[in-house]
């Protein structure tokens, strides 16, 4: 096996075919797809150097990709060279991690650990955010670093509610298991179906994609105003750039509910490797009492079941409406490894103090004030 570091953007682009083939073969989440990560790096490459660890057989067959970047950040004035996962900031990626051929995973992970240890002078901190807690690949990468004396830390990040579907399951049977939602959903759907011009559009690409995406952002802003990260111009620009790529790879579906010729609700969904992921949504607040969001989410579940998806993932956030549909929860984590005698140790201590201070603020300040502080923080970090 050969491990090489890819730091050239053109070579990253050239990996597309082999990357997507490996992504499909190993059943990775959509957030590890080439379309998502390449679009992310194009948008947020300033200040970050590409550092993909690519493992191949001597024959050239791709065995694994650890999609890293290197940046220098400061903690109370002290610089720290940080290796992070592509996609780990600003856009809400979940279930990040490497691409690995199952029949070679152990050897590939061992090779990456050796590479990281051999290139000690180049980095101070390895921070893998929003990976699945308890992922099978984590111990194999972590163990050699621990033996070498690096500091290690794993902290919880997000709760991601989800549900799985047995083959042959019907939507009505599934709905019958959701006692909290079933009758209300049916009643609300029947009322909407009687309204003139009611329909649900599904757009996965083509000429209607730009319009459907614009409708989603408009309805999302109507629902959330500036309380969402999607309200940031750079984040919206990322999605507008990524959407055609995601669509061409078959990873995108935009749902729009129309009533009387007017768009009243929208869901931005991602799909891949048998999973339909609910990324975000929006609706016209004037239609809130008609439960348009509930009915549209039900339509996405019905599609997932009838099209043979094995899983529906709500991604991060334990909002009550998600818990009414999903019966399982997957945790994500942040994993850090640092040289004990270097800047990574200082950075880790500073970040721990920062998290403690934020936890204290959350317990004392009103939600509106916290939301404003988060927006200010994101803008400051984006400078």
C-alpha positions in Angstrom: 0.0 0.0 0.0 1.1 3.5 -0.7 -0.1 6.6 1.3 0.3 9.9 -0.3 -0.7 13.4 0.7 -2.8 15.2 -1.9 -2.6 19.0 -1.4 -3.3 20.1 -5.0 -6.9 21.2 -5.8 -6.7 19.9 -9.3 -5.7 16.5 -8.1 -8.6 16.6 -5.7 -10.9 17.3 -8.6 -9.4 14.4 -10.6 -10.2 12.0 -7.8 -13.9 12.4 -8.4 -14.7 9.2 -10.2 -12.6 6.9 -7.9 -13.8 8.8 -4.8 -17.5 8.3 -5.7 -16.9 4.6 -6.5 -15.2 4.0 -3.2 -17.9 6.1 -1.4 -20.7 3.9 -2.8 -18.8 0.7 -2.2 -18.2 1.4 1.5 -21.7 2.8 2.1 -20.5 6.2 3.5 -22.9 9.0 4.4 -23.6 11.7 1.8 -21.5 14.2 3.7 -18.4 12.2 2.8 -19.3 12.3 -0.9 -17.0 14.1 -3.3 -19.7 16.5 -4.4 -20.3 17.8 -0.8 -16.6 18.0 0.3 -15.2 19.4 -2.9 -17.9 22.1 -2.8 -17.1 22.8 0.8 -13.4 23.2 0.2 -13.9 25.5 -2.8 -16.0 27.8 -0.6 -13.8 27.7 2.5 -10.3 27.0 1.2 -8.8 30.4 2.2 -6.5 29.8 5.2 -6.8 26.1 4.8 -4.3 23.8 2.9 -5.7 20.6 1.4 -4.2 17.5 3.1 -6.0 14.4 1.8 -4.4 11.2 2.9 -5.0 8.8 -0.1 -4.1 5.1 0.1 -3.8 2.9 -3.0 -2.6 -0.5 -3.8 0.5 -0.6 -6.1 -1.9 -1.4 -8.9 -3.5 2.0 -8.3 -6.8 0.8 -6.9 -8.1 3.3 -4.3 -8.4 1.8 -0.8 -9.1 4.7 1.4 -9.3 8.5 1.8 -8.9 10.5 5.0 -10.2 14.0 3.8 -8.1 16.4 5.9 -7.1 20.0 5.7 -4.4 22.0 7.6 -5.0 25.4 9.1 -3.3 27.7 11.6 -5.6 29.1 14.3 -4.8 31.0 17.4 -5.8 30.4 21.0 -5.3 33.4 23.2 -2.7 34.6 20.7 -0.7 31.4 20.4 -0.7 29.7 16.9 -1.7 26.1 16.5 -1.5 24.0 13.3 -4.7 22.0 13.2 -5.6 19.1 11.0 -9.4 18.9 10.5 -11.9 17.0 8.4 -13.2 18.7 5.3 -16.8 19.8 5.8 -16.5 20.2 9.6 -17.5 23.8 9.9 -20.3 26.2 9.0 -22.6 23.9 7.0 -23.9 21.3 9.5 -22.2 18.2 8.2 -22.8 15.0 10.3 -21.3 11.5 10.3 -18.0 12.7 8.8 -15.0 10.4 8.6 -12.8 8.4 6.2 -13.7 6.3 3.2 -12.4 2.8 3.6 -12.7 -0.4 1.6 -13.9 -2.9 4.2 -11.5 -5.6 3.2 -8.5 -3.4 3.8 -9.6 -1.0 6.6 -7.2 -2.2 9.3 -4.1 -1.8 7.1 -5.2 1.5 5.7 -5.9 3.0 9.2 -2.5 1.7 10.4 -0.8 3.4 7.4 -2.5 6.7 8.2 -1.4 6.5 11.9 2.2 5.9 10.8 2.0 8.8 8.4 0.7 11.1 11.1 3.4 10.1 13.5 6.1 10.4 10.8 5.0 13.9 9.9 5.0 15.2 13.5 6.8 18.5 12.5 3.9 19.5 10.3 1.0 19.6 12.7 0.2 20.2 16.4 -3.4 19.0 16.7 -5.7 16.5 14.9 -9.3 17.4 15.5 -12.0 15.1 13.9 -15.4 16.7 14.5 -18.9 15.3 14.0 -17.8 11.7 13.5 -20.1 8.9 14.7 -19.4 8.1 18.3 -18.3 4.5 18.5 -17.4 4.3 14.8 -15.5 1.1 14.1 -12.6 2.9 12.5 -11.9 5.2 15.5 -10.1 2.8 17.8 -7.8 1.6 15.0 -6.7 5.1 14.3 -6.5 6.2 17.9 -4.6 3.3 19.4 -1.2 3.9 17.7 -1.4 7.6 18.5 -2.0 6.8 22.2 0.9 4.3 22.2 3.1 7.1 20.8 2.2 9.3 23.8 -0.2 11.8 22.2 -2.9 13.3 24.3 -6.4 12.0 23.3 -9.9 13.3 24.0 -13.4 12.4 22.8 -16.4 14.6 23.6 -20.0 14.4 22.6 -21.2 16.7 19.8 -24.8 16.1 18.6 -27.8 13.8 18.9 -29.1 12.6 15.5 -32.6 11.0 15.6 -33.2 8.4 12.9 -35.4 5.4 11.9 -34.7 2.3 10.0 -37.1 0.4 7.7 -37.5 -3.3 7.2 -37.7 -4.5 3.6 -41.3 -4.6 2.4 -42.6 -2.2 5.0 -45.6 -0.2 3.9 -46.1 3.5 4.8 -49.5 2.9 6.4 -48.1 0.2 8.7 -45.2 2.4 9.6 -47.6 5.3 10.3 -49.6 3.2 12.6 -46.6 2.9 14.9 -46.5 6.6 15.4 -49.4 7.1 17.7 -48.5 10.7 18.6 -48.6 11.8 15.0 -50.7 9.3 12.9 -54.2 10.6 13.4 -53.2 14.3 13.3 -51.1 13.7 10.2 -54.0 12.0 8.3 -56.5 14.6 9.3 -54.2 17.5 8.3 -53.3 15.8 5.0 -56.9 15.2 4.1 -57.7 18.9 4.7 -54.8 20.0 2.5 -55.7 17.5 -0.3 -59.1 19.1 -0.5 -57.6 22.6 -1.2 -57.4 23.9 -4.7 -54.0 23.5 -6.3 -52.6 21.3 -3.6 -49.6 19.3 -4.7 -46.1 18.3 -3.6 -43.3 18.9 -6.1 -40.0 16.9 -6.0 -37.0 18.4 -7.8 -33.8 16.5 -8.1 -32.0 18.5 -10.8 -32.6 20.1 -14.2 -34.0 23.5 -15.1 -36.2 23.7 -12.0 -33.4 23.2 -9.5 -32.5 26.8 -9.1 -36.1 27.9 -8.6 -36.8 25.1 -6.0 -33.7 26.1 -4.1 -34.6 29.8 -4.1 -38.1 28.8 -2.8 -36.5 26.8 0.0 -34.3 29.6 1.1 -37.2 32.1 1.0 -39.5 29.8 3.1 -36.6 29.0 5.5 -36.0 32.7 6.1 -39.7 33.3 6.7 -39.7 30.6 9.3 -36.4 31.3 11.1 -35.5 34.9 10.2 -31.8 35.2 11.2 -31.8 32.4 13.8 -30.3 29.9 11.4 -26.8 29.5 10.1 -28.4 29.2 6.6 -29.2 32.9 6.9 -25.5 33.7 6.5 -24.7 34.8 2.9 -21.6 32.5 2.7 -23.5 29.4 3.8 -26.3 30.1 1.3 -23.7 30.6 -1.4 -22.2 27.2 -0.6 -25.5 25.5 -1.0 -26.3 27.3 -4.3 -22.9 26.1 -5.6 -23.1 22.6 -4.2 -26.7 21.9 -5.3 -26.0 21.3 -9.0 -23.1 19.0 -8.1 -25.2 17.1 -5.5 -28.0 16.8 -8.0 -25.8 15.5 -10.8 -24.5 12.8 -8.4 -28.1 11.9 -7.4 -27.7 13.1 -3.8 -30.3 15.9 -3.7 -34.0 16.2 -3.5 -36.0 19.4 -2.8 -39.6 19.1 -1.8 -42.1 22.0 -2.2 -45.7 22.0 -1.1 -48.0 24.2 -3.2 -51.5 25.3 -2.3 -53.5 27.5 -4.6 -50.4 28.2 -6.7 -48.4 29.4 -3.7 -45.4 27.6 -2.1 -46.1 27.1 1.6 -43.5 24.6 2.8 -40.2 23.2 1.6 -37.8 20.4 2.7 -34.1 20.2 1.6 -33.2 16.5 1.6 -30.0 14.6 0.9 -29.8 11.0 -0.2 -27.2 8.4 -0.8 -26.3 4.8 0.0 -29.9 3.9 1.0 -30.3 6.8 3.4 -32.7 9.8 3.0 -31.5 12.7 5.2 -33.7 15.6 6.3 -31.2 18.5 6.1 -33.4 21.5 6.7 -36.9 22.9 6.1 -38.9 26.1 6.0 -42.6 27.1 5.7 -44.8 30.1 5.5 -45.7 31.0 9.2 -49.2 32.0 7.9 -49.8 28.3 7.3 -48.5 27.0 10.6 -51.9 26.2 12.0 -52.5 23.9 9.0 -49.5 21.8 9.9 -47.9 22.1 6.4 -44.5 21.1 7.9 -45.9 18.0 9.4 -47.6 16.9 6.2 -44.6 17.5 4.1 -42.3 15.6 6.5 -44.8 12.7 6.3 -44.5 12.8 2.5 -40.7 12.5 2.7 -41.1 9.5 5.0 -43.6 7.9 2.6 -41.2 8.4 -0.3 -38.3 6.9 1.7 -40.3 3.8 2.6 -41.9 3.3 -0.9 -38.6 3.8 -2.7 -36.8 1.2 -0.5 -34.5 3.4 1.5 -33.2 1.5 4.5 -33.0 4.6 6.8 -34.4 8.1 7.4 -31.9 10.4 9.2 -33.0 13.7 10.8 -29.4 14.6 11.4 -28.4 16.9 14.3 -31.0 18.2 16.7 -33.6 16.6 19.0 -36.6 18.9 18.2 -39.9 17.4 19.4 -41.3 16.9 15.9 -38.3 14.7 15.0 -38.8 12.6 18.1 -42.4 12.0 17.1 -41.2 10.3 13.9 -37.9 8.8 14.7 -37.4 6.0 17.3 -33.6 5.8 17.5 -30.7 8.2 18.2 -27.2 8.2 16.9 -24.5 10.3 18.7 -21.7 12.2 17.1 -18.5 13.1 18.7 -15.4 15.3 18.4 -12.0 13.4 18.7 -8.8 15.3 19.4 -5.2 14.1 19.4 -2.3 16.4 20.2 1.4 16.4 21.0 1.7 16.9 24.7 4.7 19.2 24.5 3.4 21.4 21.7 0.8 24.1 20.9 -2.0 21.5 20.6 -1.9 21.0 24.4 -2.4 24.8 25.0 -5.2 24.9 22.4 -7.0 22.0 24.1 -6.9 23.7 27.5 -8.1 27.0 26.0 -11.0 25.3 24.2 -12.0 23.4 27.4 -12.2 26.7 29.2 -14.2 28.3 26.4 -16.7 25.4 26.4 -17.1 25.8 30.1 -17.8 29.5 29.8 -20.4 28.9 27.1 -22.1 26.3 29.2 -22.4 28.8 32.0 -23.9 31.4 29.7 -26.4 29.0 28.3 -27.7 28.4 31.8 -28.2 32.1 32.6 -28.9 34.0 29.4 -32.3 34.1 27.5 -32.4 32.2 24.2 -32.6 35.3 22.0 -29.5 36.8 23.6 -27.6 33.5 23.1 -28.7 33.4 19.4 -27.3 36.9 18.9 -24.0 36.0 20.5 -23.7 32.9 18.3 -24.2 35.0 15.2 -21.6 37.4 16.4 -19.2 34.5 17.1 -19.7 33.0 13.7 -19.1 36.3 12.0 -15.9 36.9 14.1 -14.6 33.4 13.3 -15.3 34.0 9.6 -13.1 37.1 9.5 
